[in-house]
Amino acid sequence: MSSPLPTTHAVYVGSFDPLTLGHQDIIQRGARLFERLTVGIGINPDKAALFSPQERVAMCREALGHLTNVSVQTFEGLAVDFVRSCNSRVLLRGVRSLTDIDSEFTMSLANRVLDDEIESVFLMSSEGYNHISSSLIKQIAKMGSDDLEARLADFVPPCVIGPLVRTFHGA
């Protein structure tokens, strides 16, 4: 058996396209639970992203800059491989609904087969954020017009609003 990896460092992975207030809430809470937290922005070349990896990193770093024990980086490939490359063995996941629980349960079983030293730790979404998803935000940004910035403020950090508006409406 290889040497044990630390449990004081967790890794939270996702596409963060865009970062939501729900993501930010999980990250802030995870940062209180673990000495270090790495946010891993997954790059999936088969999926069309709204924002480039560099844009997503920049937005995450701006939104999370006040959290001194949080770092942000990109990765390609399997989440468990990324967790191990970060010298961690804790994969932090956020859960919003029963549907999330079902899919996260399946994924955690697969991850245990892929690397049985990586443990998944789940945080339930805070009540005010369990309805937020990146796809919902994209729909609001695309279809909204009147007072769009104020509407988006209920779903994303301030640093994400401008890029969303510019992406869908120019200017």
MOTA-V452720 format. One record per backbone hydrogen bond with DSSP energy under -0.5 kcal/mol. NH is the residue of the N-H (numbers start at 1). CO is the residue of the C=O. If there is no record, write none. Layout:
nh->{NH:NH}
co->{CO:CO}
This chain:
nh->{6:10:11:12:13:13:14:17:19:21:24:25:26:27:28:29:30:31:32:33:34:35:36:37:38:39:39:40:40:41:41:42:42:43:44:45:47:49:56:57:58:59:60:61:62:63:64:65:65:67:68:70:71:73:75:82:83:84:85:86:86:87:88:89:89:90:91:91:92:92:93:95:101:102:103:104:105:106:107:108:109:110:111:112:113:114:115:118:119:119:121:123:125:129:130:130:132:137:138:139:140:141:142:143:144:148:151:152:153:154:155:156:160:161:161:162:164:165:166:167:168:169:170}
co->{87:36:90:38:11:92:40:18:16:155:20:21:22:23:24:25:26:27:28:29:30:8:8:69:10:37:71:12:38:39:73:14:40:75:42:43:44:47:52:53:54:55:56:57:58:59:60:61:62:64:66:67:37:39:41:78:79:80:81:82:83:84:83:6:9:9:89:119:11:90:121:123:97:98:99:100:101:102:103:104:105:106:107:108:109:110:111:115:89:117:91:93:95:126:126:127:129:133:134:135:136:137:138:139:140:145:147:148:149:151:152:152:157:157:158:158:160:161:162:163:164:165:166}
